[in-house]
Amino acid sequence: MTKRQPERVQPLGAGELSYLTMHRQHLLAPAPLSPIELTQHLVGLQAQNPWSWYAGFFRRIDGVHPEAVSSHLEDRSLVRMSAMRATIHLMTPEDAATLRSHTQIVHQRTMKSSFGRDLKDVSVDDVTVRAQALLEERPYTLKELGVALGRKWPETRPSSLAMVARFMLPLVQVPPRGQWGQSGPVAYTTLDTWVGQRIEPRHSIEEVILRYLVAFGPATIMDFQIWSGLTKCKPHFENLEEGIVQLQSDRGQTLYDLNAIERPTPQTGEALPVRFLYDYDNLLLAYKDRSRFITPAYSEMQRMLDGTTLQAILVNGKTVGMWAHKKGRQSSLLEARLCEHLSRNDLDAVENEAHEFVKWLEPDINSDVRIHCAQP
Protein backbone atom coordinates (compact mmCIF):
# COMPACT_ATOMS: atom_id res chain seq x y z
CA MET A 1 0.00 0.00 0.00
CA THR A 2 1.45 3.37 -1.01
CA LYS A 3 1.91 5.82 1.84
CA ARG A 4 0.11 9.12 1.56
CA GLN A 5 2.50 11.95 0.81
CA PRO A 6 2.07 14.84 3.25
CA GLU A 7 0.77 18.04 1.70
CA ARG A 8 3.56 20.43 0.77
CA VAL A 9 2.98 24.00 1.92
CA GLN A 10 4.48 27.29 0.77
CA PRO A 11 8.06 27.95 1.92
CA LEU A 12 8.68 29.72 5.23
CA GLY A 13 11.02 32.69 5.13
CA ALA A 14 13.68 33.18 7.80
CA GLY A 15 11.74 36.01 9.45
CA GLU A 16 8.54 33.96 9.52
CA LEU A 17 10.39 31.01 11.06
CA SER A 18 11.89 33.16 13.83
CA TYR A 19 8.51 34.71 14.55
CA LEU A 20 6.71 31.38 14.62
CA THR A 21 9.29 29.76 16.88
CA MET A 22 9.19 32.65 19.36
CA HIS A 23 5.41 32.38 19.34
CA ARG A 24 5.61 28.67 20.20
CA GLN A 25 8.14 29.42 22.92
CA HIS A 26 5.87 32.08 24.47
CA LEU A 27 8.52 34.72 23.87
CA LEU A 28 6.31 37.11 21.91
CA ALA A 29 3.91 37.52 24.82
CA PRO A 30 3.70 35.91 28.27
CA ALA A 31 1.63 32.75 28.53
CA PRO A 32 -1.22 32.28 31.06
CA LEU A 33 0.55 29.22 32.46
CA SER A 34 1.97 28.12 35.78
CA PRO A 35 5.71 27.33 36.04
CA ILE A 36 4.85 23.63 35.95
CA GLU A 37 2.65 24.02 32.86
CA LEU A 38 5.31 26.06 31.05
CA THR A 39 7.96 23.47 31.90
CA GLN A 40 5.70 20.77 30.44
CA HIS A 41 5.00 22.83 27.33
CA LEU A 42 8.73 23.38 26.70
CA VAL A 43 9.39 19.65 27.24
CA GLY A 44 11.82 20.67 29.97
CA LEU A 45 14.31 23.52 30.28
CA GLN A 46 17.99 22.73 30.10
CA ALA A 47 19.32 23.46 33.59
CA GLN A 48 22.99 22.53 33.37
CA ASN A 49 23.91 25.68 35.22
CA PRO A 50 22.15 25.45 38.62
CA TRP A 51 20.64 28.95 38.54
CA SER A 52 20.77 30.61 35.10
CA TRP A 53 17.71 28.69 33.87
CA TYR A 54 15.44 30.80 36.07
CA ALA A 55 15.83 33.50 33.43
CA GLY A 56 13.97 31.17 31.06
CA PHE A 57 10.75 32.04 32.91
CA PHE A 58 11.18 35.80 32.51
CA ARG A 59 8.83 37.03 29.77
CA ARG A 60 7.49 33.51 29.12
CA ILE A 61 5.13 33.87 32.11
CA ASP A 62 3.68 37.13 33.37
CA GLY A 63 4.19 37.95 37.04
CA VAL A 64 6.21 34.90 38.03
CA HIS A 65 9.22 35.35 40.30
CA PRO A 66 12.26 33.10 40.78
CA GLU A 67 11.27 32.22 44.33
CA ALA A 68 7.93 30.85 43.13
CA VAL A 69 9.65 28.64 40.57
CA SER A 70 12.21 27.53 43.14
CA SER A 71 9.48 26.35 45.50
CA HIS A 72 8.59 23.60 43.03
CA LEU A 73 12.03 22.06 43.47
CA GLU A 74 11.47 22.00 47.19
CA ASP A 75 8.01 20.41 46.99
CA ARG A 76 9.33 17.99 44.32
CA SER A 77 6.80 18.91 41.63
CA LEU A 78 9.80 19.83 39.44
CA VAL A 79 13.15 18.05 39.33
CA ARG A 80 16.57 18.63 37.78
CA MET A 81 17.72 15.44 36.08
CA SER A 82 19.70 14.27 33.07
CA ALA A 83 17.63 13.61 29.94
CA MET A 84 18.02 15.09 26.46
CA ARG A 85 21.60 15.09 25.16
CA ALA A 86 22.56 13.48 28.51
CA THR A 87 22.43 16.94 30.08
CA ILE A 88 20.59 18.27 33.14
CA HIS A 89 17.05 19.51 32.49
CA LEU A 90 14.27 20.92 34.63
CA MET A 91 11.21 18.68 34.22
CA THR A 92 8.14 17.40 35.96
CA PRO A 93 8.75 13.97 37.53
CA GLU A 94 6.37 12.40 34.99
CA ASP A 95 8.22 13.94 32.05
CA ALA A 96 11.55 13.04 33.63
CA ALA A 97 10.60 9.35 33.66
CA THR A 98 9.45 9.42 30.03
CA LEU A 99 12.25 11.54 28.59
CA ARG A 100 14.97 9.68 30.45
CA SER A 101 13.64 6.32 29.25
CA HIS A 102 13.80 7.45 25.61
CA THR A 103 17.26 9.02 26.00
CA GLN A 104 18.78 6.17 28.04
CA ILE A 105 20.56 5.00 24.90
CA VAL A 106 22.18 8.46 24.66
CA HIS A 107 23.43 8.15 28.24
CA GLN A 108 24.84 4.68 27.64
CA ARG A 109 26.55 5.83 24.46
CA THR A 110 28.10 8.78 26.31
CA MET A 111 29.26 6.56 29.19
CA LYS A 112 30.86 4.07 26.84
CA SER A 113 32.70 6.71 24.82
CA SER A 114 33.94 8.60 27.88
CA PHE A 115 34.52 5.89 30.49
CA GLY A 116 34.43 2.57 28.62
CA ARG A 117 38.17 1.97 28.97
CA ASP A 118 38.06 2.46 32.75
CA LEU A 119 35.06 0.14 33.10
CA LYS A 120 36.21 -2.73 30.89
CA ASP A 121 37.04 -5.00 33.86
CA VAL A 122 33.77 -4.58 35.79
CA SER A 123 30.16 -5.53 35.17
CA VAL A 124 28.26 -2.31 34.53
CA ASP A 125 25.04 -4.07 35.55
CA ASP A 126 26.52 -5.09 38.91
CA VAL A 127 27.81 -1.59 39.59
CA THR A 128 24.42 -0.15 38.66
CA VAL A 129 22.59 -2.44 41.07
CA ARG A 130 24.95 -1.57 43.92
CA ALA A 131 24.80 2.15 43.17
CA GLN A 132 21.01 2.10 43.11
CA ALA A 133 20.89 0.40 46.51
CA LEU A 134 23.17 3.04 47.99
CA LEU A 135 21.33 5.98 46.42
CA GLU A 136 17.97 4.72 47.62
CA GLU A 137 19.28 4.90 51.20
CA ARG A 138 20.35 8.57 51.02
CA PRO A 139 21.67 11.17 48.55
CA TYR A 140 25.35 10.93 47.61
CA THR A 141 27.72 13.23 45.81
CA LEU A 142 29.55 11.53 42.97
CA LYS A 143 32.75 11.65 44.97
CA GLU A 144 31.09 9.96 47.95
CA LEU A 145 29.45 7.41 45.70
CA GLY A 146 32.73 6.60 43.96
CA VAL A 147 34.41 5.96 47.30
CA ALA A 148 31.56 3.70 48.43
CA LEU A 149 31.57 1.72 45.18
CA GLY A 150 35.36 1.52 45.22
CA ARG A 151 35.22 -0.63 48.32
CA LYS A 152 33.76 -3.42 46.18
CA TRP A 153 35.71 -2.65 42.98
CA PRO A 154 39.05 -1.33 44.29
CA GLU A 155 40.86 -1.85 40.98
CA THR A 156 38.61 0.60 39.11
CA ARG A 157 38.84 4.37 39.31
CA PRO A 158 36.19 5.59 41.81
CA SER A 159 35.14 8.54 39.64
CA SER A 160 34.40 6.17 36.75
CA LEU A 161 32.36 3.88 39.01
CA ALA A 162 30.28 6.87 40.06
CA MET A 163 29.67 7.74 36.43
CA VAL A 164 27.98 4.37 35.96
CA ALA A 165 25.26 5.61 38.29
CA ARG A 166 25.20 9.02 36.57
CA PHE A 167 24.55 7.49 33.16
CA MET A 168 22.68 4.28 33.96
CA LEU A 169 20.21 5.50 36.58
CA PRO A 170 17.60 8.32 36.53
CA LEU A 171 19.20 10.50 39.21
CA VAL A 172 17.77 13.73 40.58
CA GLN A 173 20.06 16.53 41.76
CA VAL A 174 18.55 17.18 45.17
CA PRO A 175 17.98 20.65 46.65
CA PRO A 176 19.22 22.98 47.94
CA ARG A 177 21.34 22.62 44.78
CA GLY A 178 19.55 24.62 42.11
CA GLN A 179 17.20 26.52 44.42
CA TRP A 180 17.07 30.28 43.94
CA GLY A 181 19.52 32.12 46.17
CA GLN A 182 20.76 28.92 47.79
CA SER A 183 23.72 26.64 47.38
CA GLY A 184 24.59 23.07 48.15
CA PRO A 185 26.61 20.07 47.00
CA VAL A 186 25.78 18.26 43.76
CA ALA A 187 24.11 15.30 45.47
CA TYR A 188 21.95 12.66 43.81
CA THR A 189 19.23 10.16 44.58
CA THR A 190 16.99 8.15 42.28
CA LEU A 191 13.88 9.73 40.80
CA ASP A 192 11.53 7.20 42.37
CA THR A 193 13.11 7.62 45.80
CA TRP A 194 12.92 11.41 45.57
CA VAL A 195 9.23 11.57 44.66
CA GLY A 196 8.28 8.63 46.87
CA GLN A 197 6.69 6.43 44.22
CA ARG A 198 7.44 4.44 41.11
CA ILE A 199 6.88 6.58 38.01
CA GLU A 200 6.47 4.79 34.69
CA PRO A 201 7.13 6.41 31.29
CA ARG A 202 3.86 7.70 29.83
CA HIS A 203 4.59 8.85 26.28
CA SER A 204 5.86 7.08 23.19
CA ILE A 205 8.70 8.55 21.18
CA GLU A 206 6.15 9.66 18.56
CA GLU A 207 4.27 11.58 21.26
CA VAL A 208 7.52 13.20 22.36
CA ILE A 209 8.14 14.30 18.75
CA LEU A 210 4.70 15.90 18.62
CA ARG A 211 5.36 17.76 21.86
CA TYR A 212 8.72 18.92 20.53
CA LEU A 213 7.04 20.30 17.40
CA VAL A 214 4.43 22.14 19.49
CA ALA A 215 7.20 23.97 21.39
CA PHE A 216 10.00 24.15 18.80
CA GLY A 217 8.45 23.57 15.41
CA PRO A 218 8.46 23.78 12.52
CA ALA A 219 11.66 21.74 12.60
CA THR A 220 13.63 19.17 10.65
CA ILE A 221 14.24 15.57 11.68
CA MET A 222 17.86 16.51 12.35
CA ASP A 223 16.69 19.35 14.60
CA PHE A 224 14.80 16.87 16.77
CA GLN A 225 17.83 14.60 16.86
CA ILE A 226 20.10 17.47 17.94
CA TRP A 227 17.63 18.45 20.68
CA SER A 228 17.19 14.92 21.99
CA GLY A 229 20.58 13.37 21.25
CA LEU A 230 18.84 10.47 19.50
CA THR A 231 19.66 9.17 16.02
CA LYS A 232 17.78 7.42 13.19
CA CYS A 233 14.45 9.09 13.98
CA LYS A 234 13.09 9.28 10.43
CA PRO A 235 10.85 6.17 10.88
CA HIS A 236 9.22 7.78 13.91
CA PHE A 237 8.36 10.87 11.85
CA GLU A 238 6.97 8.63 9.10
CA ASN A 239 4.71 6.96 11.65
CA LEU A 240 3.16 10.38 12.28
CA GLU A 241 2.52 11.34 8.66
CA GLU A 242 -1.27 11.50 9.10
CA GLY A 243 -0.88 14.17 11.80
CA ILE A 244 1.96 16.27 10.45
CA VAL A 245 2.58 18.47 7.47
CA GLN A 246 5.75 19.31 5.59
CA LEU A 247 6.89 22.87 4.99
CA GLN A 248 10.04 24.18 3.39
CA SER A 249 12.55 26.70 4.68
CA ASP A 250 14.02 29.29 2.36
CA ARG A 251 17.19 27.16 2.52
CA GLY A 252 15.32 24.24 0.99
CA GLN A 253 15.10 22.22 4.21
CA THR A 254 12.07 20.03 4.86
CA LEU A 255 10.37 21.24 8.04
CA TYR A 256 7.77 19.20 9.92
CA ASP A 257 4.89 20.60 11.92
CA LEU A 258 1.56 19.54 13.34
CA ASN A 259 -1.13 19.66 10.70
CA ALA A 260 -3.76 21.24 12.93
CA ILE A 261 -1.63 23.72 14.88
CA GLU A 262 -1.90 27.49 14.48
CA ARG A 263 0.85 29.11 12.42
CA PRO A 264 0.46 32.89 12.79
CA THR A 265 2.53 35.23 10.63
CA PRO A 266 3.99 38.63 11.58
CA GLN A 267 2.26 41.78 10.48
CA THR A 268 4.08 43.92 7.94
CA GLY A 269 6.69 45.97 9.74
CA GLU A 270 6.02 44.26 13.07
CA ALA A 271 9.10 44.28 15.33
CA LEU A 272 9.72 41.28 17.56
CA PRO A 273 10.32 42.09 21.23
CA VAL A 274 13.80 42.20 22.72
CA ARG A 275 14.53 39.06 24.72
CA PHE A 276 17.36 38.02 27.03
CA LEU A 277 18.08 34.28 26.86
CA TYR A 278 20.08 32.33 29.42
CA ASP A 279 23.20 30.38 28.53
CA TYR A 280 21.52 27.01 27.92
CA ASP A 281 18.15 28.17 26.63
CA ASN A 282 16.92 25.41 24.33
CA LEU A 283 15.77 28.05 21.87
CA LEU A 284 19.42 28.30 20.80
CA LEU A 285 20.34 24.63 21.27
CA ALA A 286 17.37 22.73 19.84
CA TYR A 287 18.26 22.97 16.14
CA LYS A 288 20.85 21.62 13.74
CA ASP A 289 20.56 24.79 11.68
CA ARG A 290 20.68 27.56 14.27
CA SER A 291 20.55 30.36 11.73
CA ARG A 292 16.88 30.96 12.51
CA PHE A 293 18.22 32.96 15.48
CA ILE A 294 22.04 32.98 15.54
CA THR A 295 23.95 35.45 13.36
CA PRO A 296 27.53 35.07 12.04
CA ALA A 297 28.65 38.00 14.23
CA TYR A 298 27.33 36.24 17.34
CA SER A 299 29.04 33.00 16.34
CA GLU A 300 32.28 34.91 15.92
CA MET A 301 31.84 36.49 19.36
CA GLN A 302 31.43 33.01 20.79
CA ARG A 303 34.48 31.75 18.91
CA MET A 304 36.58 34.64 20.25
CA LEU A 305 35.58 33.54 23.76
CA ASP A 306 36.86 30.01 23.06
CA GLY A 307 33.41 28.59 22.44
CA THR A 308 32.01 29.67 25.81
CA THR A 309 28.23 29.31 25.90
CA LEU A 310 26.95 32.88 25.88
CA GLN A 311 23.78 34.41 27.23
CA ALA A 312 22.14 35.88 24.16
CA ILE A 313 20.23 39.06 23.44
CA LEU A 314 17.61 38.80 20.68
CA VAL A 315 16.44 41.80 18.68
CA ASN A 316 13.82 41.10 16.01
CA GLY A 317 14.45 37.39 16.43
CA LYS A 318 18.22 37.51 15.86
CA THR A 319 21.19 37.39 18.23
CA VAL A 320 22.79 40.84 18.54
CA GLY A 321 25.01 40.32 21.57
CA MET A 322 25.55 38.75 24.96
CA TRP A 323 24.73 39.70 28.53
CA ALA A 324 26.09 38.95 32.00
CA HIS A 325 24.72 39.64 35.46
CA LYS A 326 26.98 40.60 38.35
CA LYS A 327 25.61 40.79 41.87
CA GLY A 328 27.34 42.45 44.79
CA ARG A 329 26.18 42.85 48.36
CA GLN A 330 24.28 46.04 47.66
CA SER A 331 24.26 46.29 43.89
CA SER A 332 23.17 44.39 40.79
CA LEU A 333 24.63 45.08 37.37
CA LEU A 334 23.48 43.77 34.00
CA GLU A 335 26.15 44.26 31.39
CA ALA A 336 25.35 43.86 27.69
CA ARG A 337 27.97 43.57 24.95
CA LEU A 338 26.64 43.97 21.40
CA CYS A 339 28.09 42.40 18.26
CA GLU A 340 25.65 44.02 15.81
CA HIS A 341 25.03 47.69 15.11
CA LEU A 342 21.54 48.70 16.23
CA SER A 343 19.25 51.58 15.41
CA ARG A 344 18.57 54.11 18.15
CA ASN A 345 15.11 52.63 18.68
CA ASP A 346 16.45 49.09 18.99
CA LEU A 347 19.21 50.23 21.35
CA ASP A 348 16.64 51.95 23.55
CA ALA A 349 14.53 48.79 23.53
CA VAL A 350 17.53 46.71 24.65
CA GLU A 351 18.28 49.15 27.46
CA ASN A 352 14.66 49.23 28.64
CA GLU A 353 14.42 45.44 28.64
CA ALA A 354 17.74 45.18 30.48
CA HIS A 355 16.48 47.47 33.26
CA GLU A 356 13.31 45.42 33.68
CA PHE A 357 15.22 42.15 33.60
CA VAL A 358 17.83 43.11 36.19
CA LYS A 359 15.07 44.31 38.54
CA TRP A 360 13.33 40.95 38.07
CA LEU A 361 16.53 39.14 38.98
CA GLU A 362 17.24 41.24 42.07
CA PRO A 363 14.27 43.42 43.01
CA ASP A 364 15.46 44.39 46.51
CA ILE A 365 18.83 46.00 45.78
CA ASN A 366 20.05 48.84 43.60
CA SER A 367 20.48 47.86 39.98
CA ASP A 368 22.19 49.31 36.94
CA VAL A 369 22.67 48.54 33.24
CA ARG A 370 25.77 48.99 31.16
CA ILE A 371 25.71 48.52 27.38
CA HIS A 372 28.81 48.19 25.20
CA CYS A 373 27.97 48.88 21.57
CA ALA A 374 29.57 47.03 18.65
CA GLN A 375 32.79 48.47 17.35
CA PRO A 376 32.60 50.18 13.95
C-alpha angles and dihedrals in degrees: 000000000000115000117238112253112232115246113265114228131200115285120271116231121224092254092049091050093051091048094048094047093050088049091054090047092052090240096125092060133356117270124234090238137120119241089258093050092048091049089052092047092052090047087237133322119251105248104178090136106060096229114014092080091072086078087065088075095053109103092000090081125029117234099001119137129202093247091058091052091045091056089067090063089053095049089043096237087122127037137189109227141146115268129124114047086000088280132128115272135178108238144150112264090248093053091043091059093048099042094044091051091054094044096044089103088057090053093049091048091051092048092050094049094046104034106014094109092053092048100046094105098049135066107250089202092055092048090048093053092049093046092050091052091052095045092050089059096054141328117284133192113232090251092053091045092050091053092049093048091044090066088069097034103033094162093062125077108262094222090056092049089054090052089061087066092043093056104029101044132055097245126183121212099231124222146283078054106088097014116130113268093359136099137202144148121293095256126166142204131168120278094240092049092049096052094036098237143067110267118198124203110264107187133061120229089256090057090050089053091053091050090049090053091049090056103029107019152159087060143148126248088251090053090058090047092051091049095048102031090232126129137208094032098148093100090055091054090048089054087060098049094117090059102038137064131209123234130176130232120221085254090062096254120147108240123195126211140161111279096223101040124111115257107189120189128215120259117248109280093005112153118215115231122260111257134188112213125197123238097267100031106152089223086079098035104042099080139069090210104046095177091103084082112001120082127205090247091056091048089052091050089053092047091051088055091055094259095304111168104251132207104240135219115210123205116180089348097306133102111254101166149323136273137205132191122217121189125195129178094273104011142058122200128189111196121194124194115193126209096183129060111247134199117248090256093051092046090052090049091052091050093048092049091047091055092050092045096050090049089052090052095047112011097166102057136056113280136195139182128219121188125194111198124216116272116252 
